[in-house]
Amino acid sequence: MATIKIKQVRSRIGCPKDQKRTLDALGLRKTGRVVEHNDNPAVRGMVAKVKHLVEIVQ
């Protein structure tokens, strides 16, 4: 299965609780961290919810 790497590029400070929980679900706790997940619609939806805080890296 294909995977994607997600990097947190902005701080979670001042974000609503639901966005903080989404970052937690993705495994992102600090700025600059990179996590790898299977590329599926659920993960893509979480990334879309916090698209201003994360980026997809190659």
Protein Blocks (a to p, Z undefined) as FASTA:
>chain_A
ZZdddddfbdfehiafklmmmmmmnopabghiacdddddfklmmmmmmmmmmgccdZZ
